Amino acid sequence: MTRNHTQPVFQQALGAAWEKLGDVIRRHYTMTPFSDDYVCVRGTMNEVHHAPWAALLMPFGRLFGALVPYTGTDVPIEVHYRCSPGDANLYWDRVFHFAGRKPFHFRSHMEHTAAHGAEVVEYVRFGIGMRLAVSAEDGALVFRDRGYIWRVAGLRIPLPLGLFMGTAYVEERPDPTSPEHFTMKMLLRHRWFGDVFRYSGRFHLPSSPASRTGSQ
């Protein structure tokens, strides 16, 4: 399959392997770059967890918008995905509804360039990004951490944040019990200190998920 900037971001990264993804995964990421395409999925996080010592990382996380600062179980969540007419990026807004707290937004965006093949970069504030290898495995969309970078003045400077944060693994997998649902999990694990952060949940994708910007 030819990779080009008019294909969805993850289709560009995966090439022919895009067709190996489960239908529900492809449908909620079939969004055209340089458009106002919009998709929203809703679900429940079975668990949102971080290690007690990870509180030391929270000031950094709050500054860069990179970490979910609360823990809980059965946490309602909605994820808004948007494209923009002005660029080829995919924008995410994850809204966690922890009991007794204001909704917490975890915002980021994904970028892909042809030169980096099956890799995307997820950026948060101030140009801090995580390089992610993308693959299709048994119908699931899988991301594996390739390290952190800081983009400044057009350069991508490696950052040794993995020494403190650990290594990330993320997957979104079709739910075999329902064609309209998928599960996801994220794990940030340190080689010496174990699980730093993790969350997992189940989401529902509407039958006709795509709409124009502002239709929520």
ABEGO torsion letter per residue (X at the ends): XBBBAABBAAAAAAEAAAAABBAAAAAAABBBBGBABBBBBBBBBABBBBBAAAAAAAAAAAAAGABBABBEBGBBBBBBBBBBAABABBBBBBBBBBBGBBBBBBBBBBBBBAAAEBBBBBBBBGGBBBBBBBBBBGGBBBBBBAEBBBBBGGBBBBBAAAAAAEBBBBBBBBBAABAABBBBBBBBBBAAAEBABBBBBBBBBBABABBBBGBX
